Amino acid sequence: MIEMVAGVLRDMIMMSLRVSGGQYKGRTLRVAPGSTTRPSSQIVRSALFSIISPQIENARVLDLFAGTGALGIEALSRGALKAHFVENNHKQFIALNKNLDSFSLENEAKAFPVSVEKALDTLMESYDMVFLDPPYDYPGVDNLITKIIQSKILVENGTIILEHSRRVMAPKDLANVRLVKEKTYGDTQISIYEKVGSNC
């Protein structure tokens, strides 16, 4: 009985996990079977992309802790030039690639099956925008933001978008990055940072 209820709830989540705007609006995103991933809700994504819409057109996007790829695919749907995805969970990585294939994004997107930490050490490209959506209990988010800045993955004046629990204060007073906006939607908080310079 419990398994049946869990399956129904998972199906409900999948039915509601749709692209919220742009050329792929309304299309469904696949979630890995049995996944414990917490995808960004359609409401949160719609609100977020309303805020950052002026920066999306032709942007190069990096989606860390990508899960279903919802944030990066949403960015592509709304005019981003390309999106790279980092997802270390094997089952979710397969589902992510199926999403990219179903949207025919082989030219605009690429997925990497590595940890975020390894990706930050090895990726050679630069991005205009980095989505950072770790598990709510992930430790050391401030260290990740610092590493993003130090790795030079993010261009000057680039944007980091952190999705986190509203019960956890967003990192502040980090070197070479400025917290420019915070918005709360239910249990989710969006914190938007801008790179303001680097000593590297």
C-alpha positions as CSV (number, residue, x, y, z in Angstrom):
1,M,0.0,0.0,0.0
2,I,2.8,2.4,0.9
3,E,4.6,1.6,-2.3
4,M,1.4,2.3,-4.3
5,V,0.9,5.7,-2.6
6,A,4.5,6.6,-3.2
7,G,4.1,5.7,-6.9
8,V,1.0,7.8,-7.2
9,L,2.8,10.8,-5.6
10,R,5.8,10.3,-7.9
11,D,3.5,10.2,-10.9
12,M,1.8,13.4,-9.7
13,I,5.2,15.1,-9.4
14,M,6.2,14.0,-12.9
15,M,2.9,15.3,-14.3
16,S,3.5,18.7,-12.7
17,L,7.1,18.9,-13.7
18,R,6.8,20.9,-16.9
19,V,8.7,23.7,-18.6
20,S,7.1,26.9,-17.5
21,G,7.9,29.2,-20.5
22,G,9.5,29.8,-23.8
23,Q,9.5,27.5,-26.9
24,Y,9.1,24.3,-24.8
25,K,6.4,25.6,-22.5
26,G,4.2,22.9,-21.2
27,R,6.5,20.0,-22.1
28,T,7.1,17.3,-19.4
29,L,10.4,16.6,-17.9
30,R,11.4,13.0,-17.0
31,V,12.3,12.1,-13.4
32,A,14.4,9.0,-12.6
33,P,12.4,6.1,-11.2
34,G,12.6,6.1,-7.4
35,S,14.4,9.4,-7.5
36,T,14.7,11.5,-4.3
37,T,15.7,14.5,-6.3
38,R,13.9,17.7,-5.4
39,P,13.3,19.4,-8.8
40,S,12.6,23.1,-8.9
41,S,8.9,23.5,-9.0
42,Q,7.2,25.1,-12.0
43,I,6.1,28.0,-9.8
44,V,9.6,28.7,-8.6
45,R,11.1,28.4,-12.1
46,S,8.5,30.7,-13.5
47,A,9.1,33.3,-10.9
48,L,12.9,33.0,-11.2
49,F,13.0,33.3,-14.9
50,S,10.7,36.4,-14.8
51,I,13.4,38.0,-12.7
52,I,16.4,37.0,-14.8
53,S,14.7,37.1,-18.2
54,P,16.9,40.1,-19.5
55,Q,20.0,38.0,-18.9
56,I,18.9,34.8,-20.5
57,E,19.0,35.6,-24.3
58,N,22.2,34.0,-25.8
59,A,23.5,33.2,-22.3
60,R,25.9,30.3,-21.7
61,V,24.5,28.4,-18.7
62,L,25.9,25.9,-16.3
63,D,23.4,23.8,-14.3
64,L,25.1,22.2,-11.3
65,F,23.3,19.5,-9.3
66,A,21.2,19.4,-12.5
67,G,18.8,16.5,-11.5
68,T,16.2,16.5,-14.3
69,G,17.9,19.4,-16.0
70,A,14.8,21.6,-15.3
71,L,16.7,24.9,-14.8
72,G,19.1,24.5,-17.8
73,I,16.3,23.3,-20.1
74,E,14.1,26.2,-19.0
75,A,17.0,28.6,-19.8
76,L,17.3,27.0,-23.3
77,S,13.6,27.2,-23.8
78,R,13.8,30.9,-23.1
79,G,16.6,31.8,-25.4
80,A,19.9,30.7,-23.8
81,L,22.7,29.9,-26.3
82,K,23.8,26.7,-24.6
83,A,23.6,24.8,-21.3
84,H,25.9,22.3,-19.7
85,F,24.7,20.0,-16.9
86,V,26.5,18.3,-14.1
87,E,24.8,15.4,-12.4
88,N,26.6,12.6,-10.5
89,N,23.7,10.3,-9.7
90,H,23.7,7.6,-12.3
91,K,19.9,7.0,-12.6
92,Q,19.2,10.7,-12.7
93,F,21.9,11.3,-15.2
94,I,20.2,8.7,-17.5
95,A,16.9,10.6,-17.0
96,L,18.6,13.9,-17.7
97,N,20.0,12.6,-21.0
98,K,16.6,11.3,-22.0
99,N,15.2,14.8,-21.3
100,L,17.9,16.4,-23.5
101,D,17.3,13.8,-26.2
102,S,13.5,14.3,-26.1
103,F,14.0,18.0,-26.6
104,S,16.5,17.4,-29.4
105,L,19.1,19.5,-27.6
106,E,22.2,17.7,-28.8
107,N,23.7,20.9,-30.3
108,E,22.9,23.2,-27.4
109,A,23.4,20.9,-24.4
110,K,26.0,18.6,-22.9
111,A,25.8,16.6,-19.6
112,F,28.7,15.5,-17.4
113,P,28.4,12.5,-15.0
114,V,30.8,13.9,-12.4
115,S,30.6,15.5,-9.0
116,V,30.2,19.3,-8.9
117,E,33.5,19.6,-7.2
118,K,35.3,17.7,-10.0
119,A,33.4,19.7,-12.6
120,L,34.6,22.9,-11.1
121,D,38.2,21.6,-11.3
122,T,38.0,20.3,-14.9
123,L,35.6,22.3,-16.9
124,M,37.5,24.7,-19.2
125,E,34.6,26.8,-20.6
126,S,33.2,30.1,-19.2
127,Y,29.6,30.7,-18.5
128,D,27.4,33.8,-18.1
129,M,25.1,32.1,-15.5
130,V,25.5,29.3,-13.0
131,F,22.5,27.5,-11.5
132,L,23.3,26.0,-8.1
133,D,20.6,23.8,-6.7
134,P,22.2,21.4,-4.1
135,P,20.3,19.2,-1.7
136,Y,18.9,21.3,1.1
137,D,21.2,19.5,3.6
138,Y,24.3,20.0,1.4
139,P,27.2,21.4,3.6
140,G,29.5,24.2,2.5
141,V,27.5,26.1,-0.1
142,D,29.6,29.1,0.6
143,N,32.7,27.1,-0.3
144,L,31.1,26.1,-3.6
145,I,30.3,29.7,-4.5
146,T,33.9,30.7,-3.7
147,K,35.2,27.9,-5.8
148,I,33.0,29.0,-8.8
149,I,34.5,32.5,-8.5
150,Q,38.1,31.2,-8.1
151,S,37.8,28.7,-11.0
152,K,37.0,31.5,-13.5
153,I,34.1,29.4,-14.8
154,L,31.9,32.4,-14.4
155,V,32.6,35.5,-16.6
156,E,33.0,38.9,-15.1
157,N,29.6,40.3,-14.0
158,G,28.2,36.8,-14.4
159,T,25.4,35.5,-12.3
160,I,25.1,32.7,-9.7
161,I,21.6,31.6,-8.8
162,L,21.3,29.6,-5.6
163,E,18.2,27.7,-4.7
164,H,18.0,26.7,-1.1
165,S,15.7,26.2,1.9
166,R,14.3,29.5,3.4
167,R,15.3,28.1,6.8
168,V,19.0,28.4,5.8
169,M,20.6,31.8,5.4
170,A,22.3,32.4,2.1
171,P,26.0,33.0,2.2
172,K,26.9,36.6,2.5
173,D,30.2,38.7,2.6
174,L,32.0,36.4,0.1
175,A,34.9,37.8,-1.8
176,N,34.4,39.0,-5.3
177,V,30.6,38.3,-5.3
178,R,27.6,40.4,-4.4
179,L,24.2,39.2,-3.2
180,V,21.9,41.3,-5.3
181,K,18.4,39.7,-4.7
182,E,16.6,37.3,-2.5
183,K,13.1,35.9,-3.1
184,T,11.1,33.3,-1.1
185,Y,8.5,31.0,-2.5
186,G,7.0,28.6,0.2
187,D,9.9,26.6,1.6
188,T,12.3,27.6,-1.3
189,Q,14.5,30.7,-1.3
190,I,16.2,32.0,-4.4
191,S,19.4,34.0,-3.8
192,I,21.0,35.8,-6.8
193,Y,24.7,36.7,-6.8
194,E,26.8,38.8,-9.2
195,K,30.5,38.4,-9.7
196,V,32.1,41.7,-9.1
197,G,35.8,41.0,-9.6
198,S,38.4,38.5,-8.9
199,N,41.9,38.6,-7.3
200,C,42.8,35.4,-9.1
